Amino acid sequence: MKEQAQANTLCLSCRRTCKQPVAVLIAACPRYYAGPKIKRCTWKQLELTLEPK
């Protein structure tokens, strides 16, 4: 990965490649955006009946 000598100090510690110049005031950084909403399945334990029929 290429490092830019004129990158913003906040961007230097970031692993993303969208490095901003020093003169730019960063108002919103993709590093701090909320992650994608992932639907999580809640698995429930099925009852196991051991009664003879």
Secondary structure, 3 states (H helix, E strand, C coil): CCCCCCECHHHHCCCCCCCCECCCCCCCCHHHCCCCCCCCCCCCCCCCCCCCC
